[in-house]
Amino acid sequence: MFPRVVLALSLAALLALPPLAAAQTVPVQPVPTNGISVVGSGIVLAQPNIARVTLGVEVFDASLTNAQAQAAQRMDAVIGRLKAHGIADEDIRTTSYNINPQYDTGQSANALRGYQVQNLVDVRVTRVADLGQILDDVVTAGATRVFGIRFEADNMEALKSQARDQAMQNARDKADQLARDAGVSLGRAVSIEESDVGGVTPVRQAAPAAAAPAGAVTTPIQPGELQVQTTVRVVFAIQ
C-alpha cells in the first residue's frame, strides 16, 4: 500500500502546478507605473537658398509629328535659356512627357482633332534671387507651363538637428516645472518619441510665377523663410 500512496501524492502535486506556458509569460516591454509625460516642440527659421520649380512646354497640332517637333524645338530653347543662367545639366531633370489625342465631342461621332504634347522638367535653382528673371526668360523662350515652386535650404539636416535640440530642452523645462510644482524630483528620460509634425513649411507664400510682358519689370518672387519644426513626447521618471 505504501508505494500506491506515494504515487497518488505525486500525481496530485503535479496537477496542482500551474501550466508551463503561463509560467513563461513575461511582459516584453514594461510600462512605467509613474512618471511625468510632456510634449516639447522646436522651431527653427532659416533663409532658403535653393528653389525648385516645374516648368515645360505644351503644344497642340493636328499632326502628331508636327506637335512633337514643335515641343522639342521649344523645349530645346527653354533648356538652353536655363543653361545660360548657369544651371547645370544635373539640376534639370525630365519628370513628364505626355502625348494626348484630343477629340471633338460636339459631333455625333467623336472626331480626332489633333494631339497635345507636353514635356515637363524639374529645375533646381541655387541663385534664388534670380528666380524671377529665370522664369521670365524661359517663358520668352517658349515655356507655357510654370508651377510648383518650392524653397529649400542646403543644410536641412543641421536645421532639423537644431529643432530636435530645442524640442528636448522644451520638454525638460516643462517636466522640471511640473516636478517642482508636485514636490518631486525629476529622473532620467525613460521614453522618447519624435514626431516631425511640421516638417519644412514656408512662413510666407511665394508670389505666383507669370510671364512678364515685353518691357515690364522682372516677375517678383518672394522666398520668405523656411520653418523647420519637430515635436517630441518624453516620459521622465520620478525619483
KEKE-3310 file (N, C-alpha, C; in steps of 0.2 Angstrom, whole numbers, plus 5000, padded with zeros to 4 digits):
npx = (5004:5010:5018:5008:5002:5012:5013:5000:5001:5011:5005:4995:5002:5008:4997:4993:5002:5005:5001:5014:5016:5009:5018:5029:5026:5030:5031:5035:5040:5041:5029:5031:5026:5024:5028:5032:5024:5027:5026:5037:5042:5051:5056:5064:5069:5074:5083:5079:5090:5089:5079:5066:5057:5044:5043:5039:5034:5019:5011:4999:4994:4987:4993:5003:5017:5021:5017:5026:5038:5037:5036:5048:5057:5054:5057:5070:5075:5070:5078:5091:5090:5090:5102:5110:5109:5117:5113:5116:5117:5114:5105:5093:5080:5070:5053:5041:5033:5021:5009:4994:4979:4967:4950:4935:4921:4908:4901:4891:4898:4914:4927:4944:4954:4967:4983:4990:5005:5016:5029:5039:5050:5060:5067:5082:5087:5100:5103:5093:5088:5088:5077:5065:5069:5074:5062:5055:5063:5063:5049:5049:5056:5048:5042:5027:5021:5022:5025:5023:5033:5045:5054:5070:5083:5101:5106:5098:5098:5106:5098:5086:5092:5095:5081:5077:5085:5080:5067:5069:5075:5064:5055:5061:5061:5048:5045:5053:5047:5034:5038:5043:5032:5024:5032:5042:5056:5064:5068:5078:5075:5064:5057:5056:5049:5048:5040:5039:5030:5028:5038:5045:5040:5035:5036:5030:5020:5025:5026:5015:5021:5023:5021:5031:5026:5033:5046:5042:5045:5055:5047:5041:5047:5045:5054:5052:5053:5060:5052:5057:5051:5049:5042:5043:5038:5041:5044:5048:5056:5051:5059)
npy = (4994:5006:5011:5014:5025:5035:5037:5042:5054:5061:5062:5071:5082:5086:5089:5101:5110:5126:5129:5126:5136:5147:5150:5155:5167:5183:5201:5210:5223:5233:5244:5261:5264:5276:5293:5308:5314:5323:5335:5342:5355:5361:5374:5381:5394:5398:5405:5402:5395:5388:5384:5375:5371:5367:5366:5369:5364:5364:5359:5360:5351:5347:5337:5324:5322:5335:5341:5335:5339:5353:5354:5349:5358:5370:5366:5363:5376:5382:5374:5378:5392:5390:5384:5395:5403:5397:5385:5369:5353:5342:5348:5349:5340:5328:5326:5322:5317:5318:5312:5316:5312:5323:5325:5330:5332:5337:5332:5319:5308:5305:5314:5315:5328:5332:5332:5333:5338:5336:5342:5341:5348:5346:5359:5364:5378:5387:5400:5410:5423:5426:5420:5425:5432:5421:5414:5422:5423:5409:5408:5417:5410:5400:5392:5386:5381:5384:5380:5374:5379:5377:5380:5378:5373:5371:5365:5356:5345:5349:5360:5353:5345:5356:5359:5348:5348:5359:5355:5345:5351:5360:5351:5346:5357:5359:5348:5349:5360:5355:5344:5352:5359:5348:5344:5334:5324:5325:5312:5302:5302:5290:5287:5291:5299:5305:5316:5322:5334:5346:5347:5355:5370:5384:5401:5412:5414:5411:5422:5420:5413:5421:5426:5439:5454:5462:5473:5475:5475:5463:5447:5447:5437:5430:5422:5421:5413:5398:5386:5375:5362:5351:5339:5331:5318:5315:5304:5306:5299:5298:5302)
npz = (5000:5003:4992:4983:4989:4989:4975:4972:4979:4972:4959:4962:4967:4954:4947:4954:4950:4941:4923:4911:4901:4906:4916:4909:4903:4901:4903:4888:4886:4899:4906:4912:4929:4935:4932:4923:4909:4895:4881:4870:4859:4845:4835:4820:4811:4794:4781:4764:4752:4740:4726:4719:4704:4693:4676:4658:4642:4632:4618:4604:4590:4574:4568:4574:4572:4569:4581:4590:4585:4586:4600:4604:4599:4606:4619:4618:4617:4629:4638:4634:4638:4652:4655:4651:4662:4670:4676:4679:4670:4678:4687:4680:4677:4668:4671:4666:4651:4639:4627:4621:4613:4606:4605:4596:4604:4601:4590:4583:4582:4589:4584:4579:4584:4585:4592:4609:4615:4629:4639:4653:4665:4680:4689:4698:4706:4712:4714:4721:4721:4708:4702:4698:4686:4679:4676:4669:4657:4653:4649:4639:4630:4626:4636:4642:4653:4670:4687:4704:4713:4725:4740:4748:4759:4760:4771:4778:4786:4797:4802:4806:4816:4825:4828:4835:4846:4852:4855:4864:4875:4878:4882:4893:4901:4904:4911:4922:4928:4931:4940:4951:4955:4959:4970:4969:4963:4948:4937:4925:4907:4902:4891:4874:4860:4844:4833:4818:4815:4808:4798:4784:4781:4771:4778:4773:4759:4742:4728:4714:4699:4683:4666:4661:4653:4637:4640:4653:4671:4681:4685:4701:4715:4730:4742:4756:4772:4779:4789:4801:4810:4824:4835:4851:4862:4878:4892:4909:4923:4940:4954)
capx = (5000:5014:5020:5002:5001:5017:5011:4994:5003:5015:5001:4991:5007:5009:4991:4992:5006:5002:5003:5020:5015:5008:5024:5034:5023:5033:5030:5041:5042:5037:5026:5032:5020:5024:5032:5029:5024:5027:5027:5041:5042:5056:5055:5070:5068:5080:5083:5080:5095:5088:5072:5064:5051:5042:5041:5040:5030:5013:5009:4994:4994:4983:4998:5007:5024:5022:5016:5032:5043:5037:5038:5055:5061:5053:5060:5077:5076:5070:5084:5096:5090:5091:5109:5113:5109:5122:5110:5119:5113:5111:5100:5087:5078:5063:5048:5035:5032:5014:5006:4987:4975:4961:4944:4929:4915:4902:4898:4888:4904:4920:4932:4951:4956:4974:4987:4993:5012:5018:5036:5040:5056:5060:5074:5085:5090:5104:5103:5086:5087:5087:5072:5060:5072:5074:5056:5053:5067:5060:5043:5050:5059:5043:5038:5020:5019:5027:5021:5026:5039:5047:5060:5073:5090:5106:5108:5092:5099:5108:5092:5082:5095:5093:5074:5077:5088:5075:5061:5071:5075:5057:5051:5064:5059:5041:5045:5056:5042:5029:5041:5044:5025:5022:5036:5045:5062:5064:5073:5080:5070:5063:5054:5056:5045:5049:5035:5040:5023:5028:5042:5048:5035:5036:5032:5026:5019:5029:5021:5014:5025:5019:5026:5032:5026:5039:5047:5040:5050:5055:5042:5043:5047:5046:5055:5050:5058:5058:5051:5058:5048:5048:5039:5045:5035:5045:5042:5053:5055:5050:5064)
capy = (5000:5012:5014:5017:5032:5040:5038:5046:5061:5064:5065:5077:5088:5088:5093:5107:5115:5130:5127:5129:5142:5153:5152:5158:5173:5189:5207:5211:5230:5235:5251:5264:5265:5283:5297:5314:5314:5330:5336:5348:5357:5365:5378:5384:5398:5399:5408:5397:5396:5383:5384:5370:5373:5363:5370:5365:5366:5361:5361:5356:5352:5342:5332:5321:5323:5342:5343:5333:5343:5360:5353:5348:5364:5374:5363:5364:5383:5383:5371:5382:5398:5388:5384:5402:5406:5394:5379:5363:5348:5338:5351:5349:5333:5327:5322:5320:5318:5315:5313:5315:5314:5327:5323:5334:5328:5340:5329:5313:5303:5308:5315:5317:5335:5333:5329:5338:5335:5340:5340:5345:5346:5349:5363:5366:5384:5389:5408:5411:5430:5426:5415:5429:5433:5415:5412:5427:5421:5403:5409:5420:5405:5395:5388:5388:5378:5385:5378:5370:5382:5375:5383:5373:5376:5366:5362:5354:5340:5353:5363:5348:5344:5361:5359:5342:5350:5364:5351:5341:5356:5362:5345:5345:5363:5358:5342:5352:5364:5350:5341:5357:5360:5342:5342:5328:5325:5323:5307:5302:5301:5283:5286:5297:5298:5311:5317:5328:5336:5352:5346:5361:5374:5392:5405:5416:5410:5414:5425:5415:5414:5423:5428:5446:5457:5465:5479:5475:5473:5456:5444:5446:5430:5431:5416:5421:5410:5391:5384:5368:5360:5344:5338:5325:5316:5312:5302:5306:5295:5302:5300)
capz = (5000:5004:4985:4980:4992:4986:4968:4972:4981:4967:4954:4965:4967:4948:4945:4957:4947:4936:4917:4910:4897:4910:4920:4905:4900:4905:4899:4884:4887:4905:4906:4918:4933:4937:4929:4920:4902:4892:4874:4868:4852:4842:4828:4818:4805:4790:4774:4759:4747:4734:4724:4714:4700:4687:4670:4652:4636:4630:4611:4601:4582:4571:4566:4579:4570:4570:4588:4593:4583:4590:4608:4605:4597:4611:4625:4617:4618:4636:4642:4633:4642:4659:4655:4650:4668:4674:4679:4677:4667:4684:4690:4676:4676:4665:4675:4662:4643:4638:4621:4622:4607:4608:4601:4596:4607:4599:4585:4585:4582:4591:4578:4581:4582:4585:4598:4613:4618:4635:4641:4659:4669:4687:4689:4704:4706:4718:4715:4722:4719:4701:4700:4694:4679:4675:4674:4663:4651:4650:4646:4632:4626:4624:4641:4643:4660:4676:4693:4709:4716:4732:4743:4752:4762:4758:4777:4781:4792:4803:4804:4809:4822:4830:4830:4840:4852:4855:4857:4870:4880:4879:4886:4900:4905:4906:4916:4928:4932:4934:4946:4956:4957:4963:4975:4967:4960:4941:4935:4918:4902:4901:4884:4869:4854:4840:4828:4813:4813:4804:4793:4782:4778:4770:4783:4769:4752:4736:4723:4708:4693:4677:4661:4661:4646:4635:4643:4660:4676:4682:4689:4708:4718:4737:4745:4763:4777:4780:4796:4802:4816:4826:4842:4855:4868:4883:4899:4914:4929:4946:4960)
cpx = (5004:5016:5014:5001:5006:5015:5005:4996:5007:5010:4997:4996:5008:5003:4990:4997:5003:5004:5010:5020:5014:5014:5029:5032:5026:5032:5036:5044:5038:5035:5028:5025:5019:5029:5029:5030:5023:5028:5031:5041:5048:5055:5061:5068:5075:5078:5084:5086:5094:5080:5071:5058:5050:5040:5042:5035:5024:5011:5004:4995:4989:4987:5002:5014:5025:5022:5023:5038:5043:5038:5045:5059:5060:5057:5068:5079:5075:5076:5090:5096:5092:5099:5113:5113:5113:5119:5113:5115:5110:5106:5093:5085:5071:5059:5042:5035:5026:5012:4998:4983:4969:4956:4939:4923:4908:4898:4895:4893:4910:4925:4939:4952:4963:4977:4990:5000:5014:5025:5038:5047:5056:5067:5076:5089:5093:5104:5095:5084:5086:5081:5067:5063:5072:5068:5053:5057:5064:5054:5044:5053:5054:5040:5031:5017:5024:5023:5025:5032:5039:5054:5063:5080:5095:5108:5102:5093:5101:5102:5087:5085:5094:5086:5074:5080:5083:5070:5063:5072:5069:5054:5054:5062:5052:5041:5048:5051:5036:5032:5041:5037:5022:5026:5040:5052:5062:5070:5075:5074:5070:5060:5054:5053:5045:5043:5037:5034:5023:5032:5045:5042:5037:5032:5028:5026:5023:5024:5021:5018:5021:5024:5025:5031:5032:5040:5045:5046:5050:5050:5044:5042:5049:5047:5053:5056:5055:5057:5052:5056:5048:5045:5042:5040:5039:5042:5048:5051:5054:5055:5061)
cpy = (5006:5015:5017:5024:5037:5042:5043:5053:5064:5066:5071:5083:5091:5092:5100:5112:5119:5128:5130:5135:5148:5155:5156:5165:5179:5195:5209:5218:5233:5243:5254:5265:5272:5287:5304:5314:5321:5330:5342:5349:5362:5368:5382:5388:5399:5402:5403:5399:5392:5384:5379:5372:5368:5367:5366:5368:5362:5363:5356:5357:5346:5336:5330:5323:5331:5344:5341:5337:5350:5359:5353:5354:5369:5372:5364:5372:5385:5380:5376:5389:5396:5388:5390:5405:5402:5388:5373:5358:5343:5341:5352:5342:5332:5323:5320:5322:5314:5317:5311:5317:5318:5326:5329:5330:5331:5337:5322:5307:5307:5308:5318:5323:5336:5330:5335:5334:5340:5337:5344:5343:5349:5353:5365:5372:5386:5396:5410:5418:5431:5423:5419:5430:5427:5413:5416:5424:5414:5404:5413:5415:5400:5391:5391:5385:5380:5384:5375:5373:5380:5378:5378:5377:5370:5363:5360:5350:5344:5357:5359:5346:5349:5361:5353:5344:5355:5360:5348:5346:5359:5357:5345:5351:5362:5353:5345:5356:5360:5347:5346:5358:5354:5340:5336:5329:5322:5318:5308:5301:5293:5282:5292:5295:5305:5310:5323:5330:5342:5351:5353:5364:5381:5396:5410:5413:5414:5417:5420:5417:5416:5426:5436:5449:5460:5472:5480:5473:5465:5453:5444:5439:5431:5424:5415:5417:5402:5390:5377:5366:5353:5344:5331:5324:5312:5310:5302:5303:5300:5299:5301)
cpz = (5000:4997:4982:4983:4989:4979:4968:4974:4976:4961:4956:4965:4960:4945:4948:4954:4942:4929:4915:4906:4901:4914:4916:4902:4905:4900:4895:4885:4893:4904:4912:4922:4935:4933:4926:4913:4899:4885:4873:4861:4851:4836:4826:4811:4801:4784:4769:4754:4741:4733:4719:4711:4695:4682:4664:4647:4635:4623:4608:4593:4580:4569:4572:4578:4571:4577:4592:4591:4586:4597:4609:4604:4603:4618:4624:4619:4626:4640:4640:4637:4649:4659:4654:4657:4673:4678:4675:4674:4673:4688:4686:4674:4673:4670:4672:4655:4641:4631:4622:4616:4610:4603:4602:4598:4605:4594:4587:4586:4584:4585:4581:4579:4581:4591:4602:4616:4623:4637:4647:4662:4676:4687:4696:4703:4712:4719:4715:4720:4712:4698:4696:4687:4675:4672:4668:4657:4648:4647:4639:4627:4623:4629:4642:4650:4665:4682:4698:4712:4723:4734:4748:4755:4761:4765:4781:4787:4798:4806:4808:4816:4828:4833:4836:4847:4856:4858:4864:4876:4882:4884:4893:4904:4908:4912:4922:4932:4935:4940:4952:4959:4961:4969:4975:4964:4953:4940:4928:4914:4901:4894:4880:4863:4850:4834:4824:4810:4808:4798:4791:4778:4777:4775:4779:4762:4747:4731:4717:4702:4687:4672:4661:4654:4644:4638:4651:4665:4677:4687:4697:4711:4725:4741:4752:4767:4777:4787:4797:4809:4818:4833:4845:4861:4872:4890:4903:4920:4935:4951:4967)
residu = (MET:PHE:PRO:ARG:VAL:VAL:LEU:ALA:LEU:SER:LEU:ALA:ALA:LEU:LEU:ALA:LEU:PRO:PRO:LEU:ALA:ALA:ALA:GLN:THR:VAL:PRO:VAL:GLN:PRO:VAL:PRO:THR:ASN:GLY:ILE:SER:VAL:VAL:GLY:SER:GLY:ILE:VAL:LEU:ALA:GLN:PRO:ASN:ILE:ALA:ARG:VAL:THR:LEU:GLY:VAL:GLU:VAL:PHE:ASP:ALA:SER:LEU:THR:ASN:ALA:GLN:ALA:GLN:ALA:ALA:GLN:ARG:MET:ASP:ALA:VAL:ILE:GLY:ARG:LEU:LYS:ALA:HIS:GLY:ILE:ALA:ASP:GLU:ASP:ILE:ARG:THR:THR:SER:TYR:ASN:ILE:ASN:PRO:GLN:TYR:ASP:THR:GLY:GLN:SER:ALA:ASN:ALA:LEU:ARG:GLY:TYR:GLN:VAL:GLN:ASN:LEU:VAL:ASP:VAL:ARG:VAL:THR:ARG:VAL:ALA:ASP:LEU:GLY:GLN:ILE:LEU:ASP:ASP:VAL:VAL:THR:ALA:GLY:ALA:THR:ARG:VAL:PHE:GLY:ILE:ARG:PHE:GLU:ALA:ASP:ASN:MET:GLU:ALA:LEU:LYS:SER:GLN:ALA:ARG:ASP:GLN:ALA:MET:GLN:ASN:ALA:ARG:ASP:LYS:ALA:ASP:GLN:LEU:ALA:ARG:ASP:ALA:GLY:VAL:SER:LEU:GLY:ARG:ALA:VAL:SER:ILE:GLU:GLU:SER:ASP:VAL:GLY:GLY:VAL:THR:PRO:VAL:ARG:GLN:ALA:ALA:PRO:ALA:ALA:ALA:ALA:PRO:ALA:GLY:ALA:VAL:THR:THR:PRO:ILE:GLN:PRO:GLY:GLU:LEU:GLN:VAL:GLN:THR:THR:VAL:ARG:VAL:VAL:PHE:ALA:ILE:GLN)
# end
